[in-house]
Amino acid sequence: MTTTPLSRRLAAEAVGTAVLATVLVGSGIRATGLSRDGGVQFLANVLASVLALALVIALFAPVSGGHFNPLVSAAAWWTERRGGTGLTARELGGYVLAQVVGAVTGTGLANTMFERPFVQLSGQRRAAGHLWLAEGVATGVLILLVCGLVRSGRARLLPVAVAAWIGAACWGTASGSFANPALTLGRALSDSYTGIAPGSVPAFVLAQAAGAVVGLAVVTAVFGRGRDRAPDDARELVAPA
C-alpha cells in the first residue's frame, strides 16, 4: 500500500490535470489565433498537449500514479482491488473529484489568460455515432496500454507510451481522442477550438466508459488476471505501491 498521504496524492492529481487542461485549451486558442490552416491548428494543439501529458505523468507518477483521468483511476482500482495494493473506493472518489476540479480550473485559467471569461460554455456540438465509437476505441486502447504495461513490468514506459498513443489517436480517430471524462467536462467550459457543447458531454463520457470496460476485458484476455512485475519496477505508475 502506498505510504504517500492521500492529501498529497490528490493535490498531484488536481495540479497535473489542471496543467493538462490549461495546455490543451490554451494551445487550441493560440493555434487558431496564429493560423487559419486547420491542419496546422490541429498539429500545434496535439503537439503541445502530448508534450504536456508526458511531462506531467513523469513528474507526478511517483506521488499519485499520474492518472489525471477518472477512467485510468477506475482501472487502477478495479485491477488491484483484491490485492490490497491499489486505490480503495474512497480514494478513487477523491481522485475523480480532484481530476474534475483540476480540469475545470485549468480550463478557466486558459480562458482567462487569453482574455476570455473564466467559464464560457462551448457551442461545438459533437454528437454522432461515429464520434462515440471513436471515443470508445481511443479510451479502450488507452486502458489496454496502461494496464498492459503495468502487468508486464514495463510501467516506466508509460509517460512516453501514453503520450504517444494520445497523439496517434488524436490523428487516427474521428473524435480527436478526448478519452478522458474530466477533460471532456473541462472542455465544455471553453467556447474555443477544443470545446465541446455541454449537451454532448454525457454521450462522450458514456462512450469512454464503455471503451474502458472493453479495454479491461482485453487486458484480462491477453495478460490474465495477475501481474508479472519486473524486479526493478519499484514504483507503479498506475496504482502506486
C-alpha positions, 0 to 999 in steps of 0.5 A: 500500500502506498505510504504517500498521504492521500492529501498529497496524492490528490493535490498531484492529481488536481495540479497535473490535470489542471496543467493538462487542461490549461495546455490543451485549451490554451494551445487550441486558442493560440493555434487558431489565433496564429493560423487559419490552416486547420491542419496546422491548428490541429498539429500545434494543439496535439503537439503541445498537449502530448508534450504536456501529458508526458511531462506531467505523468513523469513528474507526478507518477511517483506521488499519485500514479499520474492518472489525471483521468477518472477512467485510468483511476477506475482501472487502477482500482478495479485491477488491484482491488483484491490485492490490497495494493491499489486505490480503495473506493474512497480514494478513487472518489477523491481522485475523480473529484480532484481530476474534475476540479483540476480540469475545470480550473485549468480550463478557466485559467486558459480562458482567462489568460487569453482574455476570455471569461473564466467559464464560457460554455462551448457551442461545438456540438459533437454528437454522432455515432461515429464520434462515440465509437471513436471515443470508445476505441481511443479510451479502450486502447488507452486502458489496454496500454496502461494496464498492459504495461503495468502487468508486464513490468514495463510501467516506466514506459508509460509517460512516453507510451501514453503520450504517444498513443494520445497523439496517434489517436488524436490523428487516427480517430474521428473524435480527436481522442478526448478519452478522458471524462474530466477533460471532456467536462473541462472542455465544455467550459471553453467556447474555443477550438477544443470545446465541446457543447455541454449537451454532448458531454454525457454521450462522450463520457458514456462512450469512454466508459464503455471503451474502458470496460472493453479495454479491461476485458482485453487486458484480462484476455491477453495478460490474465488476471495477475501481474508479472512485475519486473524486479526493478519496477519499484514504483507503479505508475498506475496504482502506486505501491 
